[in-house]
Amino acid sequence: MSEPCITFREAAQRLGVHENTIRNWANRGILATVTLPTGRRKVNSADVERLEQQMFDVPRRMENPNSIPVLPTAHLRRPDADVYPQV
């Protein structure tokens, strides 16, 4: 039985990157893909989970592997965000 796979869009949403980034990573071998008979590619969900853990230090999820996590966004704030007041 093969490992579960997800679409490039789902992988991009889980990792917070653009779909083209997922394509580039797949082309470079960072993410394993499976080519369907229709020619479309899907990403190995275990690889996405591995990257997710490395990027966001997210603990392993077992309950629903297809769910998209809500990730903390504090690391996305500009370091000088408090210096400039909101207008």
N, C-alpha and C positions, 0 to 999 in steps of 0.2 A: 504494500500500500504506500503510495507516495505521500509526501508531506503536504499539508495544506498550503495553498497559494492565494495571494491577494493581488488585486489590480495595482497598476502603477499609481493610480489616483489615491487609492486607499493607503498605500505605503507612504506617499507624499504627505497625506494628511496626518498620519501617525507620527511622522518624523519632522513635520513642520517645514518641509522644503518644497520646491517646485517639482512638478512631474518630470521635467527635463533633467533635473538633478538625479532623480531615480534612474532615468534612462542612461545617463552618463555613468553612474555607479554600476549599473548592470553591464554596460559595455566594457567597463574596466575590470569587471570580475569581483567587485566589492559585494554585490548582491547576486545570488544565484537566481536564474530565471528558468521558466519552463515555457516552451513554445507550444501553443495549442495547435490542433489541426487547421484552424482558421488562419494561422499566422500570427495571432496576437500572442504577446508574452505576458506572463504573470510572474510575480516575485515570490520567492520562498518566504513564508511568514516567519520562520525561525530566524532567518537572516535579518529581517526587519526588526524583530524583537531584540536580537543581539545588538544592532546599531542603536536602537532606542535605549537600551540599557547603558551603552557606552556614552551616548550623547546627553542623556537626561538623568542617568542614574536611577532609572525606573525599576522597581522590583518586578520580578517575574509574575505575570498574571496567568492564572490557570482557569478562572471561571468562564470567561468568554473571550477567546482569542480574536474574534472579529470586531470587538468593541474598539472605539477610538477613544483613547484616554484624554482627559482634560489635564494638560500639563501646566505647571506653574510658569508664569511669564515674567517673574521678577528679574531673571537674568537677561531679559530682552530690553530692559530700560537703559537709556543712555546713562553712563556714569555721572555725567554732569547735569542730569535732569533736574536736580534740586536747585541748581545755580540759576537757571532761567525760569522766571515765573510764567505760569500759564496765562495766556492772553484771552 
